[in-house]
Amino acid sequence: MNNWFLIYSTRDSVQATILKGMLEENEIPVQILNKLDSSYLAFGYIELYVPIHLKETALLLIQKGLLN
Protein backbone atom coordinates (compact mmCIF):
# COMPACT_ATOMS: atom_id res chain seq x y z
CA MET A 1 0.00 0.00 0.00
CA ASN A 2 2.80 2.37 -0.92
CA ASN A 3 0.54 4.85 -2.70
CA TRP A 4 -2.11 4.84 0.03
CA PHE A 5 -2.28 7.03 3.14
CA LEU A 6 -3.77 5.99 6.50
CA ILE A 7 -6.43 8.67 6.90
CA TYR A 8 -8.37 7.40 9.92
CA SER A 9 -8.52 4.53 12.38
CA THR A 10 -11.32 3.56 14.74
CA ARG A 11 -12.74 0.62 16.66
CA ASP A 12 -16.28 1.51 15.58
CA SER A 13 -17.27 -0.35 12.41
CA VAL A 14 -20.33 1.85 11.90
CA GLN A 15 -18.21 5.01 11.99
CA ALA A 16 -15.74 3.47 9.53
CA THR A 17 -18.55 2.57 7.14
CA ILE A 18 -20.09 6.05 7.34
CA LEU A 19 -16.73 7.73 6.68
CA LYS A 20 -16.03 5.36 3.79
CA GLY A 21 -19.40 6.21 2.26
CA MET A 22 -18.85 9.96 2.68
CA LEU A 23 -15.45 9.78 1.00
CA GLU A 24 -16.75 7.64 -1.85
CA GLU A 25 -19.65 10.08 -2.41
CA ASN A 26 -16.97 12.70 -3.00
CA GLU A 27 -15.19 10.42 -5.50
CA ILE A 28 -12.31 9.49 -3.19
CA PRO A 29 -11.46 5.78 -3.33
CA VAL A 30 -11.16 4.13 0.08
CA GLN A 31 -9.61 0.87 1.23
CA ILE A 32 -10.57 -0.53 4.63
CA LEU A 33 -8.19 -2.75 6.56
CA ASN A 34 -9.95 -4.41 9.48
CA LYS A 35 -7.43 -5.28 12.19
CA LEU A 36 -10.01 -5.80 14.94
CA ASP A 37 -9.62 -9.03 16.88
CA SER A 38 -12.62 -11.21 16.12
CA SER A 39 -12.88 -12.49 19.70
CA TYR A 40 -12.01 -9.36 21.67
CA LEU A 41 -13.20 -6.20 19.92
CA ALA A 42 -11.16 -4.07 22.33
CA PHE A 43 -7.98 -5.08 20.45
CA GLY A 44 -7.06 -3.60 17.09
CA TYR A 45 -8.49 -0.99 14.79
CA ILE A 46 -10.31 -0.55 11.51
CA GLU A 47 -8.08 1.55 9.26
CA LEU A 48 -9.20 3.68 6.31
CA TYR A 49 -6.72 4.39 3.52
CA VAL A 50 -7.00 6.84 0.62
CA PRO A 51 -4.68 7.49 -2.33
CA ILE A 52 -1.84 9.69 -1.13
CA HIS A 53 -2.54 12.40 -3.71
CA LEU A 54 -6.08 12.83 -2.27
CA LYS A 55 -5.13 12.86 1.42
CA GLU A 56 -5.60 16.63 1.96
CA THR A 57 -9.09 16.60 0.45
CA ALA A 58 -10.00 13.49 2.44
CA LEU A 59 -8.73 15.02 5.69
CA LEU A 60 -10.84 18.13 5.13
CA LEU A 61 -13.94 16.05 4.43
CA ILE A 62 -13.41 13.90 7.51
CA GLN A 63 -12.86 16.91 9.74
CA LYS A 64 -16.00 18.54 8.37
CA GLY A 65 -17.97 15.30 8.80
CA LEU A 66 -16.82 14.70 12.37
CA LEU A 67 -17.71 18.26 13.43
CA ASN A 68 -21.36 17.74 12.47
Buried (B, 14 or more C-beta within 10 A) or exposed (E): EEEBBEBBBBBEEEBBEEBBEBBEEEEBEBEBEEEBEEEEEEEBBBBBBBBEEBBEBBBEBBEEEEEE
